[in-house]
């Protein structure tokens, strides 16, 4: 049987490790940018990589806290469904089926499509 205090200590230790490493990466990335190694996505510079890794680490820690510690699974249900059906999503996007479904079919001229109806079309 799992002791509830040791169970929560595991969560606390894990959250501290993840958050601390993410904050260190963020601080390193911003200090590198400050000292001249500019954040550049096109080159994937070290400062850019550290900042994006740190941000992703904080995001993962937040999702872990939300889902595994507090039990709020409903807000992340779309991510769970995308994870379960990742191969099907990849195939639909690679075969241009998903973009066609997203844009919708048109009536007579290509400008009369679903995006035009909701106000996002050109």
N, C-alpha and C positions, 0 to 999 in steps of 0.2 A: 504494500500500500504506500502511496506517495504522500509524504507529509506536505501539507499546504504551505508551510513557511519555507521549506526547502524548494518547493516548486516556484514560489514567487522570487526567491533569491536567484534562481536560475534566470528568470526573466530580467531581474534588475541587473545582474552581472552582464547578461547579453546586451541589454540596452546601453549600458555604460560603455562597453567595449565598442559597439558599433557606432554610437554617437561620438565617442572620443576620437576614434580613427577617422570618421567623416569630418569632424571639425578640424583635426590636424591637417587633413588633405585640403580643406577649404582655406585654412590659414596659409599653408604652403603655397597654394596656387595664387592667392591674392598677393602674397609677399613677393613671389617671383614676378608677377605682373608689375608690382610697384618698383622693383629693382631692375626693370628693363626687359625681361623675357615676356613680351606681350602675349595676351590670350589671342590665339589665331586659330579658328576652326579649320581653315583651309590647310594649314600645316600641321594640325593636331599638336600644337606646342605643349611643352610639359606643364605650363601654367594652366592652359585650357583643360588638359587631361585631369589635372589634380582638382580643379574646380568642379568639373562635371562628375568626377568620381565621388567627391565629397558630397555634392548635392544628391546624387543617386543613393549614397549611403544613408543620408538623413531621411530620404524618402522611404527607403526600405525599412529603416528603424521605425518610422511613423506608421507605415502599413502594418508592421509586425505588432506594434503597440495597439493599434486599432483592432486588428483581427484576432491575434492570438492571445493578447492579454485581456482586452475588454470585451471581446466576442462580437464586435459589430461586423458581421459578414456581408450584410446587404449592400453597403456602399461600394464594395469591391467585387460584386457579382459579375459586372461586365468583364473585368480583368480575369476572373476565374474562367468564364466562358471562353474568352479569347485564348487562354492557356490550354484549355481542353481541346479546342478546335483549331489550333495554330496551323496545322498542315492544310486543312481545308481552306482557311483564310488565305494562306499563301498561294494555293492553287487558284483560287478565285481572283486574286489580284494579279497573278502572273498571266492568267489567260484573259485579262481585261473584262472579266464578267462583273467584278465588284465595282469598278468605275462606271460601267454602263448602268448598273442597278442604282448607284448613288446619284448619277445624273438623271436617270429616268428616261423614258421614251418621249419622243416629241410628236407633235401634231402638225403636219404639213411642212413646217420649216424647223430647222434645228434649234432656233431660238425659243420655240414654244416647248420648253421642257419643264421638268419638275423644279429645277433650281430657279427658273424664271417665275414660277408660280409662288415660291416662298420668298422671292425678292432678292435672291443671291446671284441670279444670272446676269449676263452682260446685256 
